[in-house]
Amino acid sequence: MARAFLFVLDSFGVGGAPDAAAYGDEGANTLGHIAEFCAAGAGDRAGLRSGPLSLPNMSELGLLHIARAACGQFPAGVPLPEKVYGIYGAASEISRGKDTPSGHWEIAGTPVSFDWGYFPTEGDAFPRGLIEALCREGDIPGILGNCHASGTDIIARFGEEHIRTGKPICYTSSDSVFQVAAHEVHFGLDRLLAFCRTARALLDSYNIGRVIARPFIGHSASTFQRTGNRRDFSVLPPEPTLLDRLVEHRRNVHAVGKIGDIFAHQGISRLIKANGNEALMDASLSAIDEAEDGDLLFTNFVDFDMIYGHRRDVPGYAAALEAFDARLAEVHKKLKPGDLVVLTADHGCDPTWRGTDHTRERVPIIAYGPGIRSRSIGVRRTFADIGESIARHLGIPAGAHGRSFL
C-alpha cells in the first residue's frame, strides 16, 4: 500500500524567504509573529483561546526546527519537543508572485516562470475597455468598487447599493486576481457564476490568474456575510502537474475543498466539496478511508488565509492552528503501512503585517508515516521538491522540476 495525503495549510508561512525584500515583505513571518504575539498575551481572546501558541503534534513533527531553519530562530513561547518524528524542512518559492495558484502549482511540480498581470494600486483598478466589455457581455448596468480592497470591507461599503442597483462589486488585491462579490438572493448565485465565467474569458488577454466569485447574504452592512459558495476560475497551469501525471498513470487524485478550482479541474479524479477547516478535515478523514493504493488525497485548508490571515486576526489564526493540530491525531489513527502524509503551505499571510495581502515567505515541509525515518531535509530550493517526493512515493516517473527528498 502506497498512498499520499497532501495537506496545504493555506498561508502558513515560516518566514525567511530570500527574496522577501523584492515583494516588500522582508521580516514577514506568519508562524513566528503569531507565536510572538501569543507569548506576549496579544493572542488572547475571551472564549476562544489564551496563552502561548500550543502545537504539540506539529512540534513533534519538526515544525519548530523548521522555523529555525527557515528564519534562524525558534518561535517564541512554544516548548520544544523531547524528540522529533518524521521528515522536516522548509522550502523557498521560485515562482514569481505570492499567490495561491503559483504556490500550489509549484508544490505540484510546476513552478511559474512568467509574470502574472496585475491591476494598478492607485485610482481605478480596471481599464475602461474591460468594464465596457463586462457590462456588455455580462448584461449588467455597471460595476461598483473598481479598486484594491478587503472583501469583507468592500461588501460592507457597497453591499446595499449593489442590492439597489444590481451592479456587482468588482475589486482586486496585490495578487493577480479579479474578484466579484454579489448577493446570492438579489443577484443570484447562478448569475454570479455565469458572470465570472464571462469575466474569465475577457481577462485571459490581461494574464490574470484567477477570477473569484464571492457570494454573500444579509440585508445591510451590519448583517452581510460571505457564504461557502465561493468559486475560483483559474487559468490552466503552464505544463502538466503532478496531478496530471498521476491521472496519466491511472492513479486517483481526490481533490478536497478548492483544489479543483486552483488547478482548473485538470488532473482531478474526484472532487470533494467542503467549507471551513473542520468540514475540510472531516471530508479528508472520510476520503482517507476510501483512498486506494497509488492514490493522492490533496486538501487545501483555506480558513487560515481567507478568514484569519487576510483579516489580520492573530487570535483567530492561532486558535485555528491549535484546532488543526489537535485533529492530526485523527489522521495518525487512519494511517496504514506505506502511507505518506505531507503538511505544507502555499505562501504566507502574516496577520501582523501591514496591509491585508499575502506575504512572501518560505513554507514548512512536514512528511511522516509508518516506517518513515526522522530526519532534517534542510531548506529546499523549490516547493517542487514536495511534488517530486510524492511522485517517487507513488511510483511514477520524476518530473522536470524539483528533486525528491525521499
C-alpha positions in Angstrom: 0.0 0.0 0.0 1.4 3.4 -1.1 -0.9 6.3 -0.6 -0.2 10.0 -0.2 -2.1 12.7 1.7 -1.1 16.3 0.9 -2.5 18.9 3.3 -1.9 22.6 2.4 -2.4 25.0 5.4 -3.2 27.9 3.2 -0.9 30.9 4.0 1.0 29.2 6.9 4.5 30.6 6.1 7.5 30.3 8.3 9.4 33.5 7.2 12.9 33.8 5.8 12.2 34.0 2.1 15.5 35.1 0.4 13.6 37.4 -2.0 11.1 38.8 0.5 12.5 42.3 0.1 11.6 42.3 -3.6 7.9 41.9 -2.5 8.0 44.4 0.3 7.9 41.6 2.8 11.3 41.5 4.4 10.7 40.3 8.0 7.3 38.8 7.4 6.8 35.6 9.3 3.4 34.1 9.8 4.3 31.4 12.3 6.9 33.5 14.1 4.8 36.5 14.6 1.7 34.6 15.7 3.8 32.8 18.3 5.4 36.1 19.4 2.1 37.8 19.8 0.6 34.8 21.7 3.6 34.7 24.1 3.1 38.4 24.8 -0.6 37.9 25.6 -1.7 39.6 22.3 -3.1 36.4 21.0 -5.7 36.1 23.8 -9.5 36.4 23.1 -12.1 35.7 25.7 -14.0 32.5 24.9 -11.6 31.5 22.1 -8.0 30.9 23.4 -5.3 32.3 25.6 -1.6 31.9 26.4 1.4 30.9 24.3 0.8 29.1 21.0 0.3 25.3 21.6 1.0 23.0 18.7 2.3 19.8 20.3 1.7 17.4 17.3 3.3 19.6 14.7 6.1 20.5 17.1 6.9 16.8 17.5 6.8 16.5 13.7 9.5 19.2 13.4 7.7 22.4 13.0 9.8 24.4 15.5 13.0 23.1 13.9 11.6 24.1 10.5 11.1 27.6 11.7 14.7 27.9 12.9 16.0 26.5 9.6 13.8 29.0 7.7 14.4 32.2 9.6 17.1 31.5 12.2 15.1 31.2 15.4 12.6 29.1 17.2 9.0 30.5 17.6 8.6 32.4 20.9 6.9 30.7 23.8 6.4 27.3 22.1 8.0 24.5 24.1 10.5 22.3 22.2 9.6 18.6 22.0 11.8 16.0 23.6 12.0 14.2 20.2 11.1 14.9 16.6 9.4 12.3 14.4 9.3 12.3 10.7 10.9 14.3 7.9 11.1 18.1 8.4 12.4 21.0 6.4 11.4 24.3 4.7 11.2 25.3 1.1 11.7 28.6 -0.8 9.5 29.5 -3.7 11.0 30.1 -7.2 7.7 31.0 -8.9 7.0 34.7 -9.5 4.4 36.2 -7.2 3.0 35.2 -3.9 -0.4 33.9 -4.9 -2.4 30.7 -4.4 -2.1 29.3 -8.0 1.7 29.8 -8.2 2.2 28.2 -4.8 0.0 25.2 -5.4 1.3 24.6 -8.9 4.9 24.7 -7.7 4.0 22.3 -4.9 2.6 20.0 -7.6 6.0 20.2 -9.5 5.2 23.0 -11.9 6.8 26.4 -11.0 5.5 29.6 -12.6 8.3 31.2 -14.6 6.2 34.0 -16.2 4.9 37.3 -14.8 1.2 37.5 -14.0 -0.8 40.5 -14.9 -1.8 42.9 -12.1 -4.1 45.8 -11.7 -3.0 49.3 -10.6 -3.0 50.1 -6.9 -3.9 53.8 -7.4 -7.0 55.2 -9.0 -9.4 52.9 -10.9 -8.2 49.4 -10.9 -9.8 48.2 -14.1 -9.4 49.8 -17.6 -12.4 51.4 -19.2 -12.4 48.9 -22.1 -12.6 46.0 -19.7 -15.5 47.5 -17.8 -17.4 48.2 -21.0 -16.9 44.6 -22.2 -18.0 43.3 -18.8 -21.2 45.3 -18.9 -22.0 44.4 -22.5 -21.2 40.7 -22.4 -22.2 40.2 -18.8 -25.5 42.0 -19.2 -25.0 44.3 -16.1 -25.8 48.0 -15.7 -22.3 48.8 -14.4 -19.9 47.8 -11.6 -19.2 49.0 -8.1 -15.8 49.1 -6.3 -13.2 49.1 -9.1 -10.4 49.2 -6.6 -8.0 47.3 -4.3 -9.9 46.2 -1.2 -10.5 43.7 1.5 -13.5 41.5 0.6 -15.4 42.0 3.9 -14.8 45.7 3.9 -15.9 46.3 0.3 -19.1 44.3 0.8 -20.0 46.4 3.9 -19.3 49.5 1.9 -21.1 48.7 -1.3 -23.5 45.9 -0.5 -26.6 47.9 0.0 -26.0 49.9 -3.2 -25.4 46.6 -5.0 -28.8 45.4 -3.9 -30.5 48.6 -5.1 -28.8 48.9 -8.5 -27.9 45.3 -9.5 -24.3 46.3 -10.1 -21.8 43.6 -9.0 -19.0 44.6 -6.7 -15.7 44.2 -8.5 -12.3 44.5 -6.8 -8.8 43.2 -6.7 -5.7 42.8 -4.5 -1.9 42.6 -4.8 -2.5 39.1 -6.3 -3.3 38.6 -10.0 -7.0 38.4 -9.3 -10.4 39.8 -10.3 -13.0 39.3 -7.6 -16.7 39.7 -7.8 -19.0 40.0 -4.8 -22.7 39.7 -5.3 -25.8 38.8 -3.2 -26.9 35.2 -3.5 -30.6 36.1 -3.5 -30.9 39.6 -5.0 -28.3 39.0 -7.8 -28.4 35.2 -7.8 -25.7 32.6 -7.3 -26.1 31.1 -10.8 -25.9 34.6 -12.4 -22.8 35.4 -10.4 -21.0 32.3 -11.6 -22.1 32.9 -15.2 -20.8 36.5 -14.9 -17.5 35.2 -13.5 -17.1 32.8 -16.5 -17.6 35.8 -18.8 -15.0 37.8 -16.9 -12.6 34.8 -17.0 -12.7 34.8 -20.8 -12.3 38.6 -21.0 -9.3 38.6 -18.6 -7.2 35.9 -20.4 -5.7 38.7 -22.5 -4.7 40.5 -19.3 -2.9 37.4 -18.0 -4.9 37.5 -14.8 -4.5 34.3 -12.8 -7.9 34.0 -11.1 -11.5 35.3 -11.2 -13.1 34.7 -7.8 -16.9 34.6 -7.2 -17.6 36.0 -3.7 -21.3 35.4 -2.9 -22.8 36.9 0.3 -26.1 37.1 2.1 -27.7 39.6 4.5 -29.8 42.7 4.4 -27.5 45.6 5.5 -23.9 46.5 6.1 -24.1 45.1 9.6 -25.5 41.8 8.6 -23.8 41.0 5.3 -21.9 37.7 5.5 -20.0 35.8 2.8 -21.2 32.2 2.1 -19.4 29.0 1.5 -20.3 29.1 -2.2 -17.1 30.8 -3.3 -15.8 29.6 -6.7 -12.4 30.3 -8.2 -11.9 30.3 -12.0 -8.2 29.8 -12.7 -6.2 29.6 -15.9 -4.6 26.2 -16.7 -1.1 25.5 -15.3 1.6 26.2 -17.9 2.5 22.5 -18.2 1.3 19.1 -16.7 1.4 19.0 -13.0 1.8 16.1 -10.6 -1.9 15.7 -10.7 -1.9 15.2 -14.5 0.9 12.8 -14.3 -0.8 10.7 -11.7 -4.0 10.5 -13.7 -2.0 9.6 -16.8 -0.6 6.7 -14.8 -4.1 5.6 -13.8 -3.9 6.9 -10.2 -6.8 8.7 -8.5 -6.5 12.3 -7.3 -9.0 13.1 -4.6 -9.3 17.0 -4.5 -10.8 18.4 -1.3 -12.0 22.0 -1.0 -10.8 24.5 -3.6 -8.0 22.3 -5.0 -10.2 21.6 -8.1 -10.6 25.3 -8.8 -6.9 26.0 -8.3 -6.0 23.5 -10.9 -8.8 24.5 -13.3 -10.3 21.0 -12.7 -7.4 19.4 -14.6 -5.8 16.3 -13.2 -8.7 15.7 -10.8 -10.3 12.2 -10.5 -12.8 13.1 -7.7 -14.0 16.4 -6.4 -15.0 16.7 -2.7 -16.6 19.9 -1.7 -16.4 21.2 1.9 -16.4 24.6 3.5 -14.4 25.5 6.6 -11.4 23.8 8.2 -13.4 21.5 10.4 -15.6 20.3 7.4 -12.4 20.0 5.3 -10.8 17.8 7.9 -13.9 15.7 8.2 -14.0 15.2 4.4 -10.3 14.4 4.3 -10.6 11.7 7.0 -13.5 10.1 5.1 -11.5 10.2 1.9 -8.5 8.5 3.6 -10.8 5.6 4.3 -11.7 5.4 0.6 -8.3 6.0 -1.0 -6.8 3.1 -2.8 -3.2 2.0 -3.5 -1.4 4.7 -5.5 -4.0 7.5 -4.8 -3.3 11.1 -3.8 -5.6 13.0 -1.4 -5.0 16.8 -1.8 -6.7 19.2 0.6 -6.5 23.0 1.0 -7.4 24.3 4.4 -8.5 27.7 3.3 -9.6 29.3 6.6 -6.1 30.1 7.7 -5.8 32.5 4.8 -9.3 33.7 4.0 -10.7 34.2 7.5 -7.6 34.9 9.6 -4.6 35.9 7.6 -6.3 38.5 5.3 -8.3 39.9 8.1 -5.2 40.2 10.3 -6.7 38.2 13.1 -3.9 36.8 15.3 -6.1 35.1 17.9 -8.3 33.6 15.3 -5.3 32.3 13.3 -3.7 30.9 16.5 -6.9 29.1 17.5 -7.3 27.6 14.0 -3.8 26.3 14.1 -4.3 24.7 17.5 -7.6 23.1 16.3 -5.9 21.7 13.2 -3.0 20.4 15.3 -5.4 18.6 17.7 -7.1 16.8 14.8 -3.8 15.4 13.4 -4.3 12.7 16.0 -7.3 11.5 14.0 -5.2 11.4 10.8 -2.5 9.4 12.6 -5.0 6.7 13.6 -6.1 6.1 10.0 -2.6 5.6 8.5 -1.6 2.2 7.1 1.9 0.9 6.2 3.1 2.7 3.1 1.1 5.9 3.7 2.8 9.3 3.5 1.3 12.5 5.0 2.8 15.8 3.9 1.9 19.2 5.5 2.9 22.4 3.8 1.7 25.8 2.8 1.5 27.8 -0.5 2.7 31.3 0.7 2.5 33.4 3.8 -0.2 35.8 5.1 1.3 37.2 8.2 -1.6 38.6 10.3 0.7 41.1 12.0 2.0 42.6 8.7 0.9 45.8 7.0 -2.0 45.7 4.6 -4.2 42.7 4.0 -2.3 40.8 1.3 -0.2 37.6 1.2 3.4 37.7 2.3 6.4 36.2 0.6 7.8 33.5 2.9 9.3 30.1 3.0 6.9 27.3 3.8 7.1 24.3 6.1 7.6 20.7 4.8 6.5 18.0 7.3 6.4 14.4 6.0 5.6 11.4 8.0 4.0 8.0 8.0 4.5 4.4 9.3 8.2 3.4 8.9 9.4 6.8 7.8 12.7 7.7 9.4 13.0 11.0 11.2 15.5 13.4 9.6 16.0 17.0 8.6 15.9 17.8 4.9 17.1 21.4 5.4 15.9 24.3 3.2 14.8 23.2 -0.2 15.4 25.3 -3.3 11.8 25.0 -4.6 8.3 23.9 -3.5 8.5 21.4 -6.4 10.5 19.1 -4.2 7.3 18.2 -2.5 5.6 17.1 -5.7 8.6 15.1 -6.8 8.7 13.4 -3.4 5.1 12.3 -3.7 5.7 11.2 -7.3 8.6 9.0 -6.1 6.5 7.6 -3.2 3.6 6.7 -5.5 6.0 5.2 -8.1 5.6 7.4 -11.1 8.4 8.9 -13.1 10.1 12.1 -12.0 9.1 15.4 -13.5 11.3 18.2 -14.9 11.4 20.4 -11.8 12.4 19.7 -8.2 14.1 16.8 -6.5 12.6 14.2 -4.2 13.7 14.3 -0.6 12.7 10.6 -0.1 
